[in-house]
Amino acid sequence: MPPAAPAAPAALPVRPRTGRFLVLGVVFVCAACGLVYELELVALASYLIGDSVTQASVVLSVMVFAMGIGSLLAKRLRCRAAVGFGLVEAALALVGGTSALVLYATFAWVGGARYVLVAFSLAIGVLIGAEIPLLMTLIQRVARRGESRDTSGDVADLFAADYVGALVGGLAFPFLLLPLFGQLTGALLTGAVNTVAGGALVLWLFRDDLTPRNRWLLVAVNLGVLVLLATATALVGDFERAARRAVYGEGVRVAVQTGVQEVVLTGGEQGPLDLFLDGRLRVSARDEYRYHEALVHPAMRGPHARVLILGGGDGLAAREVLRYRDVESLTVVEFDPGVVRLARTDPALTALNGGVHRDPRLRVATADAFQWLREEGPAGRRPYDVVISDLPDPGITPSTKLYSQEFYGLTSRVLADDGRLVVHAGPLVTRPRVFWTVDATMRSAGLRTSPYRAAGRLSGFTAGPDRVSGAVAAPHDWGFVLAGHRTPPGLGLAGDAPRLRSLSPRVLGEAARSAQGERVRGAVPPSTLMHPRY
């Protein structure tokens, strides 16, 4: 007897053309969700661990490698493509949807998150890689119910839907999910959408391909994933508050996501005020006067009628500048309006900055400092006598362009011929090469520099344990570079300098000698936009 012909595939509940459209629609949704998971991992890792270039490279390279593994593993599921795809999507929705939650929990309660980041990148990549072979099998399954088709056309349509979905997901993450829902809720909602799309396709369109046991298995798994994601979404607020207490301590008083960064204020009523920006201790009321006195007052020796502060939205550098009565105008260029709003309205922060925003000499511009210097600072305006760069440490990737040769070239254009520029250049003791790279970069822009340091630093540290190692950081120092156009400015204090708590001509002399004692050997190349060296 001749061998029996293979059984014809079960009938679909819709016409082949409609079934094909539904499969491609799910491809679109799954691709969008997959890219959201990738971007969410990159964004959260950059915030928790730092160095966004490294985190993006780790996530994307591991994920692409894992997608190849997933494609190979999916070959074993092609004979059961419908149930295989349903289980893969449920697993992807659960892993991708909870990835931000688990990553943040690891950071808050354990301290290090890098290995967890790699594990999630690997798992999500394997599951995304398994999607395409299974979807290819399903779309060909639909085609067999209609006219004969060239499979190359199926491949083209599938990849077109996949790429367009990735585009939509890539745009939805920064412009919709992140501002409306935040990192955690946005990831959980994406997981829910992923679950519904994958489960609905298999349980309805391909229901006749499933055995009763597999059908109930998929229903149970998808309902379980949806219940877990819904429960996590309902508890996100409590989880975030608990995680913040684990990271910042019990005294969290204000926690806001400004659209630029997370801003947290602790203390201020029963203890010293601390200001955290994206998890990094930016200001501590216990020692901020040391930093701001060392930053501002050496630059005020000389004419200082017009002063420009780049950064410094907390108002603390402005407080020191406005202690000089002959300052006529002070411009503060701050990128984050949320920080300025807190500096104006929060009672504890307003008390610390002396209510400087009520001083009529102060004007605030909300802008990126680099772009502001390009657009608002060209020749034709009256130059500034003093420019103060009160920006985050140069080792933080988003700040790299604000420590580049091009940036200092723009800054020198708005500086008067006899003016002074002072730059916060990061810790000298723990990162000497970064500090001397700032010095070399300023000199490459035509400025003459006088480096110095101030000891006793607490501000600028990561909250709690170190982001990568889990070790608790110890206080160290701040490094500064004072510069002018023609000759290196002398380190000293103005004749009309107010009474200072931590600074004197003798202390400044020691600060300069101490900085020179930490100079690294050999030539240090400057940092540019096209070749950053921090």
C-alpha positions as CSV (number, residue, x, y, z in Angstrom):
1,M,0.0,0.0,0.0
2,P,1.3,3.5,-0.8
3,P,2.1,5.7,2.3
4,A,-0.7,7.8,3.6
5,A,-0.6,11.4,2.5
6,P,0.0,13.9,5.3
7,A,-3.1,15.3,7.0
8,A,-4.2,18.6,5.7
9,P,-3.9,21.5,8.2
10,A,-7.0,22.2,10.2
11,A,-9.3,24.9,8.9
12,L,-8.8,28.5,10.1
13,P,-11.7,30.5,11.5
14,V,-11.0,33.3,8.9
15,R,-10.1,33.6,5.3
16,P,-6.3,33.1,4.5
17,R,-5.9,36.7,3.6
18,T,-7.3,37.8,7.0
19,G,-5.3,35.2,8.8
20,R,-2.1,36.5,7.2
21,F,-3.0,40.0,8.2
22,L,-3.5,39.0,11.8
23,V,-0.2,37.1,11.9
24,L,1.7,40.1,10.5
25,G,-0.1,42.3,13.0
26,V,1.1,40.2,15.9
27,V,4.6,40.3,14.4
28,F,4.3,44.1,14.5
29,V,3.2,44.1,18.2
30,C,5.8,41.6,19.3
31,A,8.6,43.6,17.6
32,A,7.5,46.8,19.3
33,C,7.4,45.1,22.7
34,G,10.8,43.5,22.1
35,L,12.5,46.8,21.3
36,V,10.9,48.4,24.4
37,Y,12.4,45.7,26.6
38,E,15.9,46.4,25.0
39,L,15.6,50.2,25.5
40,E,14.2,49.8,29.0
41,L,17.2,47.7,30.0
42,V,19.7,50.2,28.5
43,A,18.0,53.2,30.1
44,L,17.7,51.7,33.5
45,A,21.2,50.2,33.5
46,S,22.6,53.7,32.5
47,Y,20.7,55.2,35.5
48,L,21.7,52.5,38.0
49,I,25.2,51.6,36.9
50,G,26.3,54.7,34.9
51,D,28.2,55.0,31.7
52,S,25.4,54.7,29.1
53,V,27.8,53.8,26.2
54,T,29.1,50.7,28.0
55,Q,25.6,49.6,29.2
56,A,24.1,50.0,25.7
57,S,27.0,48.1,24.2
58,V,26.6,45.3,26.8
59,V,22.8,45.0,26.4
60,L,22.7,45.2,22.6
61,S,25.7,42.8,21.9
62,V,24.5,40.2,24.4
63,M,21.0,40.4,23.1
64,V,21.9,40.1,19.4
65,F,24.1,37.1,20.3
66,A,21.3,35.5,22.3
67,M,18.8,36.0,19.4
68,G,21.0,33.8,17.3
69,I,20.9,31.1,20.0
70,G,17.1,31.5,20.2
71,S,16.7,31.0,16.5
72,L,18.6,27.7,16.6
73,L,16.7,26.5,19.6
74,A,13.3,27.3,17.9
75,K,14.0,24.7,15.2
76,R,12.9,22.1,17.8
77,L,9.5,23.8,18.2
78,R,8.6,24.2,14.5
79,C,6.6,21.0,14.4
80,R,4.5,22.5,17.3
81,A,4.8,26.1,16.2
82,A,1.4,27.3,17.6
83,V,1.9,26.1,21.1
84,G,5.6,26.9,21.0
85,F,5.0,30.5,20.0
86,G,2.3,30.9,22.6
87,L,4.7,29.7,25.4
88,V,7.6,31.8,24.0
89,E,5.5,35.0,24.1
90,A,4.2,34.3,27.6
91,A,7.8,33.7,28.8
92,L,9.0,36.9,27.0
93,A,6.2,38.9,28.4
94,L,7.0,37.8,32.0
95,V,10.8,38.1,31.7
96,G,10.7,41.4,29.8
97,G,7.8,42.9,31.8
98,T,9.5,42.2,35.2
99,S,13.1,42.9,34.1
100,A,13.0,46.6,35.3
101,L,11.5,45.6,38.6
102,V,14.1,42.8,39.3
103,L,17.0,45.0,38.1
104,Y,16.0,47.9,40.4
105,A,15.3,45.5,43.3
106,T,18.8,44.0,42.9
107,F,20.4,47.5,42.8
108,A,18.4,48.6,45.9
109,W,18.9,45.6,48.2
110,V,22.0,43.9,46.9
111,G,24.1,46.8,45.4
112,G,25.4,45.4,42.1
113,A,23.2,45.0,39.1
114,R,25.6,44.2,36.2
115,Y,25.3,40.4,36.3
116,V,21.5,40.6,36.5
117,L,21.6,43.0,33.5
118,V,23.5,40.5,31.4
119,A,21.2,37.6,32.5
120,F,18.1,39.5,31.4
121,S,19.7,40.6,28.1
122,L,20.6,37.0,27.4
123,A,17.1,35.6,28.3
124,I,15.2,38.3,26.4
125,G,17.5,37.9,23.4
126,V,16.9,34.1,23.3
127,L,13.1,34.5,23.4
128,I,13.1,37.3,20.8
129,G,15.3,35.1,18.6
130,A,12.9,32.2,18.8
131,E,9.9,34.4,17.6
132,I,10.9,34.7,13.9
133,P,11.3,31.0,13.0
134,L,8.0,30.2,14.7
135,L,6.1,33.1,13.1
136,M,7.5,32.1,9.7
137,T,6.1,28.6,10.2
138,L,2.7,30.1,11.3
139,I,2.5,32.4,8.3
140,Q,3.3,29.6,5.9
141,R,0.6,27.5,7.7
142,V,-1.9,30.3,6.8
143,A,-0.6,30.4,3.2
144,R,-1.2,26.6,2.8
145,R,-4.9,27.2,3.3
146,G,-5.0,29.6,0.4
147,E,-3.3,29.9,-3.0
148,S,0.3,28.7,-3.4
149,R,2.8,31.4,-2.6
150,D,6.4,32.2,-3.0
151,T,8.0,31.8,0.5
152,S,10.4,34.7,-0.2
153,G,7.4,37.0,-0.2
154,D,6.4,35.6,3.2
155,V,9.9,36.4,4.5
156,A,9.8,39.9,3.1
157,D,6.4,40.7,4.6
158,L,7.4,39.2,8.0
159,F,10.6,41.2,8.3
160,A,8.8,44.4,7.1
161,A,6.2,44.0,9.9
162,D,9.0,43.3,12.3
163,Y,11.1,46.4,11.4
164,V,8.1,48.7,11.4
165,G,7.0,47.4,14.8
166,A,10.6,48.0,16.1
167,L,10.3,51.6,14.8
168,V,7.0,52.2,16.7
169,G,8.4,50.6,19.9
170,G,11.6,52.6,19.7
171,L,9.5,55.9,19.4
172,A,6.9,54.8,22.0
173,F,9.4,54.2,24.7
174,P,10.9,57.7,25.1
175,F,7.9,59.7,24.0
176,L,5.0,57.8,25.5
177,L,5.8,55.0,28.0
178,L,8.6,56.7,29.9
179,P,7.0,60.1,30.4
180,L,3.5,58.7,31.1
181,F,4.2,55.6,33.1
182,G,7.9,55.5,34.1
183,Q,10.4,52.7,33.8
184,L,8.7,50.1,36.0
185,T,5.0,50.5,35.0
186,G,5.9,51.0,31.3
187,A,7.8,47.7,31.2
188,L,4.9,45.9,33.0
189,L,2.3,47.3,30.6
190,T,4.4,46.3,27.6
191,G,4.5,42.8,29.0
192,A,0.8,42.7,29.3
193,V,0.3,43.8,25.7
194,N,2.8,41.2,24.6
195,T,0.9,38.5,26.5
196,V,-2.5,39.4,25.0
197,A,-1.2,39.6,21.5
198,G,0.7,36.3,21.5
199,G,-2.0,34.4,23.4
200,A,-4.9,35.7,21.4
201,L,-3.3,34.8,18.1
202,V,-2.6,31.2,19.1
203,L,-5.8,30.5,21.1
204,W,-8.1,31.9,18.5
205,L,-6.6,31.8,15.0
206,F,-4.7,28.5,15.5
207,R,-7.0,26.9,18.1
208,D,-7.7,23.9,15.9
209,D,-3.9,23.2,15.8
210,L,-3.9,22.7,19.6
211,T,-4.7,19.6,21.6
212,P,-7.2,20.2,24.5
213,R,-4.3,19.8,26.9
214,N,-2.1,22.4,25.1
215,R,-5.1,24.8,24.8
216,W,-5.7,24.7,28.6
217,L,-2.0,24.9,29.2
218,L,-1.7,28.2,27.2
219,V,-4.8,29.6,28.9
220,A,-3.4,28.9,32.3
221,V,0.1,30.2,31.5
222,N,-1.2,33.4,29.9
223,L,-3.7,34.1,32.7
224,G,-0.9,33.5,35.2
225,V,1.4,35.9,33.5
226,L,-1.3,38.6,33.3
227,V,-2.2,38.2,37.0
228,L,1.5,38.5,37.9
229,L,2.0,41.6,35.8
230,A,-1.3,43.2,37.0
231,T,-0.3,42.5,40.7
232,A,3.1,44.0,40.1
233,T,1.6,47.0,38.5
234,A,-0.7,47.6,41.4
235,L,2.2,47.3,43.9
236,V,4.7,49.5,41.9
237,G,4.1,52.5,44.1
238,D,4.8,50.6,47.3
239,F,7.8,48.9,45.7
240,E,9.4,52.1,44.6
241,R,9.0,53.7,48.1
242,A,10.5,50.6,49.7
243,A,13.4,50.6,47.2
244,R,14.0,54.3,47.7
245,R,14.2,53.7,51.5
246,A,16.7,50.9,50.8
247,V,18.8,53.2,48.6
248,Y,18.5,56.6,50.3
249,G,17.5,55.7,53.9
250,E,14.3,56.4,55.8
251,G,14.4,60.2,55.3
252,V,13.2,60.4,51.7
253,R,11.1,63.6,51.6
254,V,10.8,64.4,47.9
255,A,11.2,62.0,45.0
256,V,10.2,63.3,41.5
257,Q,11.0,62.2,38.0
258,T,11.5,65.5,36.2
259,G,11.7,64.2,32.6
260,V,15.5,64.8,32.7
261,Q,16.4,62.7,35.8
262,E,15.2,61.4,39.1
263,V,15.5,64.1,41.9
264,V,15.4,62.9,45.5
265,L,15.7,65.1,48.6
266,T,16.3,63.5,52.0
267,G,16.5,65.1,55.4
268,G,16.1,68.8,55.8
269,E,13.6,68.8,58.7
270,Q,15.2,66.4,61.2
271,G,18.6,66.1,59.7
272,P,21.1,67.4,57.1
273,L,19.6,67.9,53.6
274,D,20.9,65.6,50.9
275,L,20.1,66.1,47.2
276,F,20.4,63.1,44.9
277,L,20.3,63.3,41.1
278,D,19.8,59.9,39.4
279,G,21.0,58.1,42.5
280,R,24.2,60.1,42.9
281,L,24.6,62.3,46.0
282,R,25.0,65.7,44.4
283,V,24.7,68.0,47.4
284,S,25.1,67.3,51.1
285,A,24.4,70.1,53.6
286,R,27.1,68.7,55.8
287,D,29.9,69.7,53.4
288,E,28.5,71.6,50.4
289,Y,29.9,74.9,51.7
290,R,33.4,73.4,51.2
291,Y,32.7,72.6,47.6
292,H,30.9,75.9,46.7
293,E,33.4,78.1,48.5
294,A,36.3,76.4,46.6
295,L,34.4,76.6,43.3
296,V,33.3,80.2,43.4
297,H,35.6,82.4,45.4
298,P,39.0,81.9,43.7
299,A,37.3,82.9,40.4
300,M,35.8,86.1,42.0
301,R,39.3,87.6,42.5
302,G,39.2,90.4,39.9
303,P,36.3,92.0,38.0
304,H,33.1,90.2,38.7
305,A,30.2,92.5,37.7
306,R,28.8,89.9,35.3
307,V,28.8,86.2,36.2
308,L,27.6,83.1,34.4
309,I,27.0,79.8,36.1
310,L,26.6,76.7,33.8
311,G,24.6,74.2,35.8
312,G,24.0,75.0,39.5
313,G,20.3,74.9,39.4
314,D,20.2,74.1,43.2
315,G,21.2,77.8,43.7
316,L,24.1,77.1,46.0
317,A,26.8,78.4,43.7
318,A,24.6,81.4,43.1
319,R,24.4,82.0,46.8
320,E,28.1,82.4,47.0
321,V,28.3,84.7,44.0
322,L,25.6,87.0,45.3
323,R,27.4,87.5,48.6
324,Y,29.5,90.1,46.6
325,R,27.5,93.3,46.5
326,D,29.2,94.6,43.4
327,V,27.8,91.7,41.2
328,E,25.4,93.4,38.8
329,S,24.0,90.4,37.1
330,L,24.1,86.6,37.4
331,T,22.9,84.2,34.8
332,V,22.3,80.5,35.6
333,V,22.0,78.0,32.7
334,E,20.3,74.9,34.1
335,F,19.2,72.0,31.9
336,D,16.6,70.6,34.4
337,P,13.7,72.9,35.2
338,G,12.6,70.5,38.0
339,V,15.8,71.2,40.0
340,V,15.2,75.0,39.7
341,R,11.6,74.6,40.8
342,L,12.7,72.7,43.9
343,A,15.4,75.3,44.6
344,R,12.7,77.9,44.5
345,T,9.9,76.1,46.4
346,D,11.3,73.5,48.8
347,P,11.7,75.0,52.2
348,A,14.8,73.1,53.2
349,L,16.6,73.7,49.9
350,T,15.5,77.4,49.8
351,A,16.9,77.8,53.3
352,L,20.2,76.2,52.3
353,N,20.6,78.4,49.2
354,G,19.6,81.6,51.0
355,G,16.5,82.2,48.9
356,V,18.7,83.4,46.0
357,H,15.9,83.1,43.5
358,R,14.3,86.1,45.1
359,D,17.4,88.3,44.3
360,P,16.6,90.5,41.3
361,R,20.2,90.2,40.0
362,L,19.6,86.5,39.2
363,R,18.3,85.3,35.9
364,V,17.7,81.6,35.1
365,A,17.8,80.1,31.6
366,T,16.5,76.6,31.2
367,A,18.7,75.1,28.4
368,D,21.5,72.7,27.6
369,A,24.7,74.6,28.4
370,F,26.4,73.5,25.2
371,Q,23.5,74.6,23.0
372,W,23.0,77.8,25.0
373,L,26.6,78.8,24.5
374,R,26.2,78.2,20.7
375,E,23.0,80.1,20.3
376,E,23.0,82.8,23.1
377,G,26.6,83.4,23.7
378,P,28.1,84.6,20.4
379,A,30.1,87.8,20.1
380,G,28.0,90.9,20.2
381,R,26.8,90.5,23.8
382,R,28.7,91.9,26.7
383,P,31.1,89.2,27.8
384,Y,31.1,87.7,31.3
385,D,33.8,88.5,33.9
386,V,33.4,85.1,35.6
387,V,32.2,81.8,34.2
388,I,31.6,79.0,36.7
389,S,31.1,75.4,35.4
390,D,29.1,73.6,38.1
391,L,28.3,70.5,36.2
392,P,28.2,66.8,37.1
393,D,31.4,64.8,37.2
394,P,33.1,64.4,33.8
395,G,33.0,60.6,34.2
396,I,29.2,60.5,33.7
397,T,28.6,59.9,30.0
398,P,25.9,62.5,29.4
399,S,28.3,65.2,30.7
400,T,31.1,64.2,28.4
401,K,30.4,66.9,25.8
402,L,30.4,69.5,28.6
403,Y,34.0,68.7,29.3
404,S,35.2,68.7,25.6
405,Q,37.6,71.0,23.7
406,E,34.6,72.3,21.7
407,F,32.7,73.2,24.9
408,Y,35.6,75.2,26.3
409,G,36.1,76.9,23.0
410,L,32.5,78.1,23.1
411,T,32.9,79.1,26.8
412,S,36.1,81.2,26.0
413,R,34.0,83.2,23.5
414,V,31.7,84.6,26.2
415,L,34.6,85.2,28.6
416,A,36.0,88.7,28.9
417,D,39.7,89.2,28.1
418,D,40.6,89.5,31.8
419,G,37.9,87.1,32.9
420,R,38.2,83.8,34.8
421,L,36.7,80.4,34.1
422,V,36.5,77.8,36.9
423,V,35.6,74.2,36.2
424,H,34.7,71.4,38.6
425,A,36.8,68.6,37.2
426,G,35.9,65.6,39.4
427,P,37.9,63.9,42.2
428,L,41.6,64.3,41.9
429,V,42.8,61.5,44.2
430,T,40.6,58.7,42.9
431,R,40.5,59.7,39.2
432,P,43.6,61.7,38.5
433,R,43.7,60.9,34.8
434,V,40.2,62.3,34.4
435,F,41.1,65.5,36.3
436,W,44.3,66.1,34.2
437,T,42.4,65.3,31.0
438,V,40.0,68.2,31.9
439,D,43.1,70.4,32.4
440,A,44.6,69.3,29.1
441,T,41.3,69.9,27.3
442,M,41.0,73.4,28.6
443,R,44.6,74.2,27.6
444,S,43.9,72.8,24.1
445,A,41.1,75.4,23.8
446,G,43.6,78.2,24.3
447,L,43.1,78.7,28.0
448,R,45.8,79.0,30.7
449,T,45.1,76.9,33.7
450,S,45.7,76.8,37.5
451,P,44.6,73.5,39.0
452,Y,43.7,73.1,42.7
453,R,41.7,70.8,45.0
454,A,39.6,70.8,48.1
455,A,39.5,68.0,50.6
456,G,36.7,66.6,52.8
457,R,34.2,65.6,50.1
458,L,30.9,63.8,50.7
459,S,28.9,65.2,47.9
460,G,29.0,63.5,44.5
461,F,28.8,60.0,45.8
462,T,26.4,57.3,44.8
463,A,23.7,56.7,47.4
464,G,24.5,53.7,49.6
465,P,26.7,51.0,48.1
466,D,28.7,51.4,45.0
467,R,26.6,50.7,41.9
468,V,28.8,47.9,40.6
469,S,30.8,46.4,43.4
470,G,28.5,47.0,46.4
471,A,31.3,48.6,48.4
472,V,30.6,51.7,50.4
473,A,32.5,54.7,49.2
474,A,34.7,56.8,51.4
475,P,35.0,60.6,51.4
476,H,37.6,62.0,49.2
477,D,38.2,65.4,47.4
478,W,37.0,67.7,44.7
479,G,39.2,68.9,41.9
480,F,39.0,72.3,40.2
481,V,40.7,74.1,37.4
482,L,40.8,77.9,37.2
483,A,41.7,79.4,33.8
484,G,42.1,82.6,31.9
485,H,42.9,83.8,28.4
486,R,46.5,85.0,28.6
487,T,48.2,83.8,31.8
488,P,47.2,81.3,34.5
489,P,45.2,83.1,37.1
490,G,46.7,83.4,40.5
491,L,45.0,81.5,43.2
492,G,43.7,83.9,45.9
493,L,40.7,85.7,47.3
494,A,39.2,89.0,46.3
495,G,39.7,92.0,48.6
496,D,36.0,92.2,49.2
497,A,35.5,88.5,49.7
498,P,33.0,87.6,52.4
499,R,33.9,85.7,55.5
500,L,34.5,82.1,54.5
501,R,34.2,78.9,56.6
502,S,36.8,76.7,54.8
503,L,38.9,78.8,52.5
504,S,41.9,81.2,53.0
505,P,44.9,82.3,50.9
506,R,47.0,79.8,52.8
507,V,44.6,76.9,52.2
508,L,44.5,77.8,48.5
509,G,48.3,77.7,48.3
510,E,48.3,74.3,49.8
511,A,45.5,73.2,47.5
512,A,47.5,74.2,44.4
513,R,50.6,72.4,45.6
514,S,48.6,69.3,46.5
515,A,47.1,69.2,43.0
516,Q,50.5,69.4,41.3
517,G,51.7,66.5,43.5
518,E,49.0,64.3,41.9
519,R,49.9,65.1,38.3
520,V,50.0,62.0,36.1
521,R,53.1,61.2,34.2
522,G,53.4,61.6,30.4
523,A,51.3,63.6,28.0
524,V,47.6,63.6,28.5
525,P,45.6,64.1,25.3
526,P,42.5,66.4,25.3
527,S,38.9,65.2,25.0
528,T,36.9,66.2,22.0
529,L,33.3,65.5,20.8
530,M,34.6,62.9,18.3
531,H,37.1,61.4,20.7
532,P,35.9,61.5,24.3
533,R,38.5,60.4,26.8
534,Y,36.6,60.3,30.1
